[in-house]
Amino acid sequence: MVIGGVSAALQGVPALTYDLDVVLDPEQENLDRAIELLRELDACFREHLPAKRLRPSRADLDGPGAKLLVTSLGPLDILGELATGWSHADLEGRTRNLSLEDGLVLRVLDLASLIEVKEAVGREKDRAVLPLYRRVLLEREQRKE
């Protein structure tokens, strides 16, 4: 599932983001598919660059920590758990499905939950985007009334 700035942008927040943040379903076959995709994207851990190109293994993806990668398409952060302590299972009921081109459906963390995460993280860059996130959420709620 997509979280962070890309999720917010896909839900109408007018903000730019530097990387793609995702939380993987920890099921065995899903992690196997993720490793295959990461190989295709020439993924490696950012913290080891430029000295060496350390590639993620399946074992690297299975756990709560953050895996900060760079791919042929750009930076990718794979998170096992969020700052709120939420795992993939905890996030299941906090997502929305967005339909994209060619019938592709993307699962994203809902905006209210993104706000909770940004508040929990509390970094300056997270606090800076909170007014935008809140405004879009408020406008969406007002349209529903």
C-alpha positions in Angstrom: 0.0 0.0 0.0 1.2 3.5 -0.8 1.6 5.9 2.1 3.2 9.3 2.5 3.4 12.2 0.0 2.5 10.2 -3.1 -0.6 8.9 -1.3 -1.5 12.5 -0.3 -1.0 13.8 -3.9 -3.1 11.0 -5.3 -5.9 12.2 -3.0 -5.7 15.8 -4.1 -3.1 17.4 -1.8 -1.2 20.0 -3.8 2.3 19.0 -2.6 5.5 17.5 -4.1 7.3 14.6 -2.7 10.8 13.2 -3.2 10.2 9.5 -2.8 7.6 6.7 -2.8 6.8 5.3 0.6 5.1 1.9 0.8 4.1 -0.7 3.4 4.3 -4.3 2.0 1.9 -7.0 2.9 4.2 -9.5 4.7 2.7 -12.6 3.1 5.4 -14.9 1.7 4.4 -14.7 -1.9 4.0 -10.9 -1.8 7.5 -10.5 -0.5 8.8 -12.8 -3.2 7.0 -10.7 -5.9 8.4 -7.5 -4.3 12.0 -8.9 -4.4 11.5 -9.8 -8.1 10.3 -6.2 -8.8 13.1 -4.7 -6.9 15.6 -6.7 -9.0 13.9 -5.4 -12.2 14.2 -1.8 -10.8 17.9 -2.3 -9.9 17.2 -1.4 -6.3 19.9 -1.0 -3.7 20.2 0.5 -0.3 20.8 4.3 -0.3 23.0 4.4 2.8 25.7 2.3 1.2 26.1 4.4 -2.0 28.3 5.3 -3.7 30.8 2.9 -2.0 28.8 -0.2 -2.8 25.5 -1.3 -4.3 24.0 -3.6 -1.6 20.8 -5.2 -3.0 17.9 -6.0 -0.7 17.1 -9.6 0.0 13.7 -11.1 0.9 14.8 -11.3 4.5 15.5 -7.5 4.5 11.9 -6.9 3.5 10.4 -9.1 6.3 10.4 -6.9 9.4 9.3 -3.7 11.0 12.2 -1.4 10.0 12.6 1.1 7.2 14.4 0.0 4.0 15.6 3.1 2.2 16.3 2.2 -1.4 17.2 3.8 -4.7 15.8 2.3 -7.9 16.0 3.0 -11.6 12.8 5.0 -11.1 13.9 7.0 -8.1 13.9 6.7 -4.3 11.7 4.1 -2.6 11.2 3.6 1.1 9.7 0.3 2.2 8.4 0.5 5.8 7.5 -2.5 7.9 5.8 -0.3 10.5 4.9 3.4 10.8 5.9 5.9 13.5 2.4 5.3 15.0 3.4 1.6 15.5 0.9 0.6 12.8 1.9 -2.5 10.7 0.4 -3.5 7.4 -2.4 -5.4 9.2 -3.2 -2.3 11.3 -3.5 -0.2 8.1 -5.9 -2.5 6.3 -9.0 -0.6 7.5 -7.3 2.8 6.9 -6.9 2.6 3.1 -8.8 3.7 0.0 -8.6 2.1 -3.4 -7.9 4.5 -6.2 -8.6 3.5 -9.8 -5.9 4.5 -12.2 -5.4 4.0 -16.0 -5.9 0.6 -17.6 -7.9 -0.7 -14.7 -5.1 -0.5 -12.3 -6.3 -0.2 -8.7 -3.8 1.3 -6.1 -4.4 1.0 -2.4 -3.4 4.2 -0.5 -3.5 5.2 3.1 -6.5 7.5 3.6 -5.9 11.2 4.3 -7.1 11.2 7.9 -4.6 8.4 8.7 -1.8 10.2 6.8 -2.5 13.2 9.1 -2.1 11.0 12.2 1.2 9.6 10.9 2.6 13.1 10.1 1.6 14.3 13.6 3.2 11.3 15.2 6.5 11.7 13.2 6.6 15.4 14.1 9.5 16.3 11.8 9.6 19.9 10.6 8.9 18.8 7.0 5.9 16.7 8.2 4.5 19.6 10.3 4.9 21.9 7.2 2.5 19.9 5.1 -0.2 19.3 7.7 -2.2 22.4 6.9 -2.5 21.3 3.3 -3.5 17.8 4.3 -6.1 19.1 6.7 -7.5 21.6 4.2 -8.0 18.9 1.5 -9.6 16.6 4.1 -12.0 19.3 5.3 -13.0 20.3 1.7 -13.7 16.6 0.9 -15.8 16.2 4.1 -17.7 19.4 3.2 -18.5 18.1 -0.3 -20.0 15.0 1.2 -22.5 16.9 3.4 
